[in-house]
Amino acid sequence: MDAKADIGGVSAGLKSDLSNWNPENPETWDSKLAWRTLWITTYTMILAFATWYLVSAIAPRLNDIGYDLTDQQLYWLVALPGLAGGLIRLVFMFLPPILGTRTLVTLSALLLVLPMLGWTFAVRDPTIPFWFLMTLSFSAGVGGGSFSGLMASTSYFFPKRLSGTALGLQAGIGNFGIGVVQLLVPWVVGFGLLGTAALTPQSQTDGTLVWLHNGGLVLIPWVLLAAVAAIVFLRRVPVTANFRQQLDIFRLKHTWIMSALYLMSFGAFSGLAAQTGLIIRNVYGGFENAPNPLAWAWIGPLLGAGIRAACGPLCDKWGGAIFTFIGGLGMTLGTVVTAFFLTPTSVNQFWGFLTGMMIIFFFSGFANAGTFKQMPMIFTKVQAGGTIGWTASIGAFGPFLVGMALSVMSPLAFFIVCAIWCAVCSWLAWWYYTRPNAEKPS
């Protein structure tokens, strides 16, 4: 193997139009282009996830600035981007071989401007009807939807031996967007940003001022930078497939098994990332000296994202299946631990709840990294791109499913169901991929 190919070399055998592109052959692979593509798409994905979770950071403050929304309405606002993200991913999963990477990444970045601008103006007018807020929440789903296109597209640029590292880094670092927006918004709404201070702040019920419009506005310049970078630096590689060819993945058993595993890992990660703040408020908010939801909600998403990125290279070394299996067992343990602290008699039990949640987020990083290493190993190049897009679509329904579940059942009942689901998925990972003589060791 040519060492130059791994660290940034351009192989002499690769044609200038990339028509003979093949990452599995060092003579027809440009690793410099591959890594450049990874970093630009990852940067775009950070912003996409930040947009997807923008509503979860803004919604808890809406009633403070003049809105009169019920708890159920707030659950819906936070859950709807998850539904939209899943549906939009079903579209984006088909786009990488049709549009090509440059066009796809540029489009993905520019679409993020719409919900950012929408929420910038919505928080400035508390008379806006609930149905319009729902529309804006749905539009934020484009941030989650673009994930399927960005991940599948990146998979075309790397050989299988590096797929765990590349996809683990992209998804893991991209997931940081969740924690970033949940940490950033409470800070930037406290003052007028340079160039936006002229916009009138919102008055809260206690008489203090807040610049809640900064939550969306602060991200727009960075999104425009992503679009420009995609136009200037990205290329399209010759991986093509029509809709009928991509639909072949649905005939494969392992498409459905991997969908279940990713719904366990990323579905729980993304759903709990969106709803942790509301769970803290509803379960522990009635106690004296109750914990501030916004002070704790961002920690789990950042932890899970960091573990996912760190596990990518390890999955290349030891295989993804074992990480998926360990992740499933750990998430099962975490949901069980959390369940013991969802009917508290004291605010001090919050620390037990937080420990259980951190266990879930920690091990979700293992499973998320493992599944994305497995898919390029189990499927062909075109099948892997489509499967990554499809499973990502299913996982993206996590925020919606978790939000809807919590609106119709108690947190305790939800976590019991979640524990059973994680246990079943752990068995699937063991039986089909991890045990000796497994059907598809990966």
Phi, psi and omega per residue, in radians:
M1 nan 2.306 -3.129
D2 -1.303 2.019 -3.107
A3 -1.068 -0.544 -3.112
K4 -1.056 -0.560 -3.093
A5 -1.145 -0.549 -3.119
D6 -1.364 -0.557 -2.994
I7 -1.743 0.019 3.045
G8 2.309 0.316 -3.115
G9 -1.494 2.743 3.055
V10 -1.894 2.068 -3.075
S11 -1.246 2.441 -3.090
A12 -1.151 -0.451 -3.091
G13 -1.404 -0.113 -3.107
L14 -1.461 2.224 3.134
K15 -1.248 2.659 -3.066
S16 -1.127 -0.485 3.118
D17 -1.554 0.079 3.123
L18 1.111 0.309 -3.059
S19 -1.162 -0.368 3.114
N20 -1.912 0.471 -3.105
W21 -1.003 2.219 3.069
N22 -2.712 1.778 -3.081
P23 -1.086 -0.405 -3.119
E24 -1.301 -0.239 3.111
N25 -1.959 1.962 -3.115
P26 -0.976 -0.424 -3.131
E27 -1.326 -0.272 -3.112
T28 -2.235 0.659 3.136
W29 -2.368 2.323 3.075
D30 -1.866 1.707 -3.082
S31 -1.194 -0.501 3.099
K32 -1.089 -0.760 3.090
L33 -1.144 -0.685 -3.118
A34 -1.079 -0.860 -3.121
W35 -1.213 -0.616 3.067
R36 -1.092 -0.732 3.096
T37 -1.074 -0.744 -3.138
L38 -1.042 -0.804 -3.058
W39 -1.231 -0.634 3.125
I40 -1.232 -0.762 3.127
T41 -1.187 -0.567 3.106
T42 -1.199 -0.745 3.066
Y43 -1.025 -0.756 3.107
T44 -1.105 -0.661 -3.108
M45 -1.196 -0.616 3.057
I46 -0.988 -0.821 3.141
L47 -1.169 -0.613 3.131
A48 -1.131 -0.799 3.122
F49 -1.171 -0.625 3.078
A50 -1.071 -0.707 3.107
T51 -1.160 -0.739 -3.122
W52 -1.026 -0.646 -3.077
Y53 -1.788 0.192 3.116
L54 -1.034 -0.699 -3.109
V55 -1.130 -0.666 -3.135
S56 -1.119 -0.449 3.127
A57 -1.517 -0.469 -3.087
I58 -1.614 -0.685 -2.999
A59 -0.947 -0.753 -3.135
P60 -1.074 -0.238 -3.112
R61 -1.771 -0.106 -3.011
L62 -1.097 -0.744 -3.126
N63 -1.192 -0.361 3.114
D64 -1.291 -0.333 -3.068
I65 -1.956 0.302 3.012
G66 2.077 -0.201 3.056
Y67 -1.317 2.762 3.124
D68 -2.273 1.326 -3.052
L69 -1.865 2.467 3.114
T70 -1.368 2.914 3.090
D71 -1.034 -0.698 -3.130
Q72 -1.133 -0.715 3.104
Q73 -1.102 -0.673 3.108
L74 -1.157 -0.701 3.063
Y75 -1.024 -0.746 3.140
W76 -1.118 -0.766 -3.136
L77 -1.047 -0.717 -3.109
V78 -1.334 -0.524 -3.092
A79 -1.414 -0.536 -2.999
L80 -1.080 -0.649 3.065
P81 -1.016 -0.507 3.084
G82 -1.171 -0.767 3.081
L83 -1.074 -0.808 -3.141
A84 -1.108 -0.742 -3.134
G85 -1.049 -0.740 3.115
G86 -1.123 -0.773 -3.140
L87 -1.151 -0.736 -3.126
I88 -1.193 -0.575 3.078
R89 -1.100 -0.537 3.108
L90 -1.125 -0.407 3.049
V91 -1.506 -0.843 -3.074
F92 -1.112 -0.439 -3.110
M93 -1.114 -0.408 -3.137
F94 -1.591 -0.211 -2.943
L95 -1.409 -0.555 -3.052
P96 -0.942 -0.849 -3.139
P97 -1.330 -0.196 -3.112
I98 -1.625 -0.824 -3.106
L99 -1.552 -0.546 -3.013
G100 1.532 2.766 -2.999
T101 -1.117 -0.800 -3.066
R102 -1.048 -0.879 -3.119
T103 -1.137 -0.716 -3.088
L104 -1.120 -0.794 -3.109
V105 -1.190 -0.705 3.100
T106 -1.065 -0.821 3.115
L107 -1.076 -0.762 -3.126
S108 -1.039 -0.724 -3.127
A109 -1.184 -0.811 -3.075
L110 -1.140 -0.584 3.138
L111 -1.142 -0.416 -3.138
L112 -1.170 -0.391 -3.113
V113 -1.126 -0.568 -3.052
L114 -1.058 -0.971 3.117
P115 -1.167 -0.538 3.113
M116 -1.091 -0.831 3.107
L117 -1.166 -0.682 -3.123
G118 -1.033 -0.831 -3.129
W119 -1.283 -0.451 3.052
T120 -1.021 -0.736 -3.114
F121 -1.486 -0.531 -3.093
A122 -1.127 -0.678 -3.099
V123 -1.286 -0.172 3.128
R124 -1.590 -0.037 -3.100
D125 -2.494 1.608 -3.087
P126 -1.223 0.003 3.079
T127 -1.539 -0.071 3.122
I128 -1.066 2.290 -3.083
P129 -1.189 2.762 -3.085
F130 -1.082 -0.642 -3.109
W131 -1.086 -0.564 3.130
F132 -1.297 -0.632 3.046
L133 -1.090 -0.656 3.087
M134 -1.096 -0.686 3.105
T135 -1.098 -0.756 3.104
L136 -1.129 -0.671 3.090
S137 -1.093 -0.734 3.118
F138 -1.085 -0.703 -3.112
S139 -1.124 -0.498 3.105
A140 -1.136 -0.325 3.121
G141 -1.108 -0.290 3.108
V142 -1.092 -0.483 3.086
G143 -1.137 -0.720 3.082
G144 -1.318 -0.588 -3.101
G145 -1.152 -0.609 -3.092
S146 -1.173 -0.296 -3.130
F147 -0.954 -0.774 -3.099
S148 -1.058 -0.704 3.128
G149 -1.237 -0.738 -3.094
L150 -1.178 -0.774 -3.124
M151 -1.192 -0.813 -3.126
A152 -1.097 -0.683 3.136
S153 -1.115 -0.769 -3.138
T154 -1.099 -0.565 -3.126
S155 -1.081 -0.392 3.122
Y156 -1.267 -0.281 -2.985
F157 -1.679 -0.183 -3.017
F158 -2.160 2.534 3.027
P159 -1.202 2.804 -3.095
K160 -1.022 -0.584 -3.091
R161 -1.160 -0.343 3.123
L162 -1.950 0.084 -3.041
S163 -1.137 -0.648 3.121
G164 -1.114 -0.778 3.115
T165 -1.091 -0.875 -3.072
A166 -1.110 -0.905 -3.087
L167 -1.271 -0.548 3.078
G168 -1.154 -0.758 3.098
L169 -1.126 -0.789 -3.096
Q170 -1.106 -0.886 -3.105
A171 -1.202 -0.735 -3.114
G172 -1.124 -0.880 3.121
I173 -1.168 -0.671 3.093
G174 -1.043 -0.690 3.122
N175 -1.091 -0.349 3.090
F176 -1.025 -0.380 3.122
G177 -1.001 -0.530 3.127
I178 -1.127 -0.958 3.138
G179 -1.127 -0.616 -3.128
V180 -1.056 -0.840 -3.084
V181 -1.233 -0.601 3.126
Q182 -1.263 -0.457 3.069
L183 -1.519 -0.640 -3.053
L184 -1.266 -0.782 -3.027
V185 -1.041 -0.849 3.130
P186 -1.016 -0.425 3.132
W187 -1.464 -0.875 -3.016
V188 -1.278 -0.271 3.120
V189 -1.426 -0.017 -3.091
G190 -1.549 -0.067 -3.108
F191 -2.767 2.894 3.095
G192 -1.448 2.109 3.138
L193 -1.271 2.720 3.090
L194 -0.971 2.169 3.131
G195 1.597 -0.256 3.129
T196 -2.108 -0.024 -3.084
A197 -1.072 -0.395 -3.139
A198 -1.217 -0.359 3.104
L199 -1.239 2.282 -3.077
T200 -1.100 2.222 3.105
P201 -1.222 2.875 3.107
Q202 -1.627 2.516 3.126
S203 -1.650 2.214 3.134
Q204 -1.502 2.924 -3.071
T205 -1.088 -0.431 3.117
D206 -1.568 0.106 3.087
G207 1.617 -0.200 3.123
T208 -1.376 2.812 -3.108
L209 -1.755 2.601 3.115
V210 -2.528 2.456 3.118
W211 -1.790 1.124 -3.036
L212 -1.115 -0.407 3.124
H213 -1.138 -0.335 3.115
N214 -1.121 -0.417 -3.093
G215 -0.933 -0.788 3.109
G216 -1.567 -0.626 -3.011
L217 -1.148 -0.609 -3.048
V218 -1.150 -0.401 -3.063
L219 -1.537 -0.300 -2.996
I220 -1.065 -0.811 3.133
P221 -1.027 -0.616 -3.117
W222 -1.251 -0.560 3.072
V223 -1.193 -0.744 3.104
L224 -1.096 -0.629 3.065
L225 -1.089 -0.691 3.112
A226 -1.087 -0.738 3.130
A227 -1.100 -0.752 3.130
V228 -1.124 -0.764 3.134
A229 -1.058 -0.690 3.131
A230 -1.128 -0.745 -3.128
I231 -1.122 -0.707 -3.018
V232 -1.417 -0.692 -2.897
F233 -1.928 -0.248 -3.051
L234 -1.649 2.759 3.114
R235 -2.281 2.923 3.050
R236 -1.861 2.332 3.078
V237 -1.813 2.684 -2.996
P238 -1.387 1.140 2.952
V239 -1.946 1.992 -3.069
T240 -2.247 2.605 3.062
A241 -2.866 2.439 3.083
N242 -1.530 3.109 -3.085
F243 -1.083 -0.730 -3.090
R244 -1.104 -0.735 3.135
Q245 -1.113 -0.661 -3.125
Q246 -1.269 -0.436 3.125
L247 -1.251 -0.201 3.134
D248 -1.065 -0.417 -3.107
I249 -1.094 -0.438 -3.078
F250 -1.327 -0.129 3.045
R251 -1.503 -0.159 -3.020
L252 -1.684 2.283 -3.137
K253 -1.021 -0.699 -3.033
H254 -1.247 -0.322 3.008
T255 -1.057 -0.747 -3.084
W256 -1.325 -0.623 3.099
I257 -1.150 -0.790 3.120
M258 -1.142 -0.539 3.081
S259 -1.112 -0.732 3.110
A260 -1.113 -0.745 -3.118
L261 -1.139 -0.665 -3.119
Y262 -1.341 -0.487 3.038
L263 -1.157 -0.631 3.047
M264 -1.109 -0.904 -2.981
S265 -1.346 -1.124 -3.091
F266 -1.352 -0.549 3.106
G267 -1.032 -0.825 3.113
A268 -1.199 -0.740 3.126
F269 -1.015 -0.917 -3.069
S270 -1.220 -0.670 -3.128
G271 -1.170 -0.797 3.136
L272 -1.244 -0.532 3.063
A273 -1.068 -0.647 -3.131
A274 -1.341 -0.572 -2.951
Q275 -1.856 -0.109 -3.080
T276 -0.975 -0.760 -3.135
G277 -1.040 -0.763 3.138
L278 -1.228 -0.618 3.087
I279 -1.092 -0.792 3.118
I280 -1.044 -0.775 -3.120
R281 -1.117 -0.752 -3.052
N282 -1.353 -0.558 -3.095
V283 -1.527 -0.693 -3.037
Y284 -2.000 -0.030 -3.048
G285 -1.195 -0.337 -3.102
G286 -1.444 -0.132 -3.131
F287 -1.485 2.696 2.995
E288 -1.179 2.466 -3.070
N289 1.023 0.708 -3.137
A290 -1.097 2.572 3.122
P291 -1.166 2.514 3.095
N292 -1.363 2.022 -3.088
P293 -0.974 -0.703 -3.089
L294 -1.213 -0.345 3.135
A295 -1.381 -0.288 -3.054
W296 -2.088 -0.363 -2.970
A297 -1.139 -0.456 -3.029
W298 -1.465 -0.291 -3.006
I299 -1.181 -0.844 -3.121
G300 -1.024 -0.860 3.112
P301 -1.016 -0.700 3.112
L302 -1.179 -0.674 3.117
L303 -1.099 -0.863 -3.132
G304 -1.086 -0.686 3.129
A305 -1.147 -0.739 -3.141
G306 -1.122 -0.738 3.118
I307 -1.133 -0.684 3.125
R308 -1.070 -0.785 3.131
A309 -1.138 -0.712 -3.108
A310 -1.196 -0.544 -3.085
C311 -1.395 -0.278 -3.115
G312 -0.959 -0.968 3.106
P313 -1.082 -0.573 3.124
L314 -1.184 -0.591 3.092
C315 -1.164 -0.594 3.071
D316 -1.114 -0.556 -3.090
K317 -1.418 -0.755 -3.016
W318 -1.990 -0.016 -3.116
G319 1.635 2.632 -3.075
G320 -1.423 -0.487 -3.007
A321 -1.048 -0.745 -3.107
I322 -1.132 -0.585 3.109
F323 -1.254 -0.649 3.068
T324 -1.094 -0.754 -3.122
F325 -1.136 -0.850 3.125
I326 -1.085 -0.716 3.114
G327 -1.048 -0.741 3.125
G328 -1.101 -0.753 3.112
L329 -1.101 -0.737 3.141
G330 -1.144 -0.676 3.110
M331 -1.180 -0.626 3.064
T332 -1.063 -0.810 3.096
L333 -1.039 -0.791 -3.107
G334 -1.079 -0.729 3.134
T335 -1.157 -0.638 3.106
V336 -1.145 -0.797 3.126
V337 -1.048 -0.816 -3.117
T338 -1.043 -0.659 -3.077
A339 -1.025 -0.492 -3.123
F340 -1.285 -0.162 -3.046
F341 -2.147 0.441 -3.106
L342 -1.789 -0.027 3.001
T343 -2.237 1.116 -2.975
P344 -1.257 2.626 3.017
T345 -1.908 -0.099 -3.139
S346 -2.607 2.578 3.111
V347 -1.150 -0.376 3.133
N348 -1.148 -0.350 3.111
Q349 -1.258 -0.146 3.095
F350 -1.003 -0.576 -3.097
W351 -1.205 -0.560 3.025
G352 -1.186 -0.740 3.077
F353 -1.031 -0.814 -3.104
L354 -1.123 -0.667 3.103
T355 -1.070 -0.815 3.109
G356 -1.046 -0.730 3.135
M357 -1.142 -0.697 3.132
M358 -1.161 -0.571 3.062
I359 -1.108 -0.758 3.119
I360 -1.049 -0.886 -3.110
F361 -1.112 -0.703 -3.129
F362 -1.042 -0.890 -3.069
F363 -1.367 -0.329 3.019
S364 -1.108 -0.545 3.085
G365 -1.103 -0.699 3.063
F366 -1.034 -0.910 -3.051
A367 -1.190 -0.670 3.124
N368 -1.108 -0.737 3.107
A369 -1.177 -0.725 -3.097
G370 -1.102 -0.775 -3.104
T371 -1.097 -0.678 -3.091
F372 -1.360 -0.293 2.945
K373 -1.368 -0.652 -3.079
Q374 -1.125 -0.747 -2.970
M375 -1.094 -0.759 3.062
P376 -1.134 -0.365 3.120
M377 -1.464 -0.576 -3.079
I378 -1.424 -0.636 -2.989
F379 -1.972 2.840 3.019
T380 -1.209 2.989 -3.066
K381 -0.989 -0.898 -3.138
V382 -1.174 -0.736 3.119
Q383 -1.088 -0.692 -3.120
A384 -1.104 -0.740 3.115
G385 -1.060 -0.796 3.136
G386 -1.180 -0.686 -3.133
T387 -1.184 -0.718 3.071
I388 -1.021 -0.780 3.127
G389 -1.108 -0.741 -3.105
W390 -1.193 -0.873 -3.124
T391 -1.102 -0.632 3.081
A392 -1.104 -0.616 3.094
S393 -1.108 -0.783 -3.139
I394 -1.125 -0.782 3.130
G395 -1.082 -0.536 -3.098
A396 -1.199 -0.291 3.075
F397 -1.282 -0.089 -3.110
G398 -0.900 -0.926 3.141
P399 -1.009 -0.645 3.132
F400 -1.239 -0.827 -3.104
L401 -1.100 -0.752 3.123
V402 -1.142 -0.773 3.136
G403 -1.092 -0.758 3.134
M404 -1.200 -0.670 3.116
A405 -1.087 -0.759 -3.124
L406 -1.224 -0.339 3.113
S407 -1.450 -0.251 -3.107
V408 -2.093 -0.166 3.095
M409 -2.437 2.849 3.135
S410 -1.227 2.708 3.066
P411 -0.964 -0.646 3.137
L412 -1.086 -0.832 3.125
A413 -1.072 -0.700 3.138
F414 -1.081 -0.784 -3.081
F415 -1.239 -0.493 3.039
I416 -1.151 -0.789 3.078
V417 -1.064 -0.742 -3.131
C418 -1.095 -0.683 3.124
A419 -1.103 -0.736 3.123
I420 -1.117 -0.757 3.141
W421 -1.090 -0.762 3.126
C422 -1.115 -0.643 3.127
A423 -1.159 -0.755 3.121
V424 -1.087 -0.775 -3.132
C425 -1.162 -0.601 3.086
S426 -1.086 -0.697 3.093
W427 -1.117 -0.730 3.102
L428 -1.033 -0.774 -3.141
A429 -1.096 -0.702 3.137
W430 -1.187 -0.847 -2.999
W431 -1.186 -0.769 -3.015
Y432 -1.600 -0.394 -2.961
Y433 -2.285 -0.414 -2.940
T434 -1.902 -0.688 -3.027
R435 -1.142 2.800 3.031
P436 -0.983 2.395 -3.121
N437 1.101 0.507 3.092
A438 -1.127 2.729 -3.068
E439 -1.100 -0.724 -3.127
K440 -2.347 1.276 3.107
P441 -1.060 2.249 -3.030
S442 -2.609 nan nan
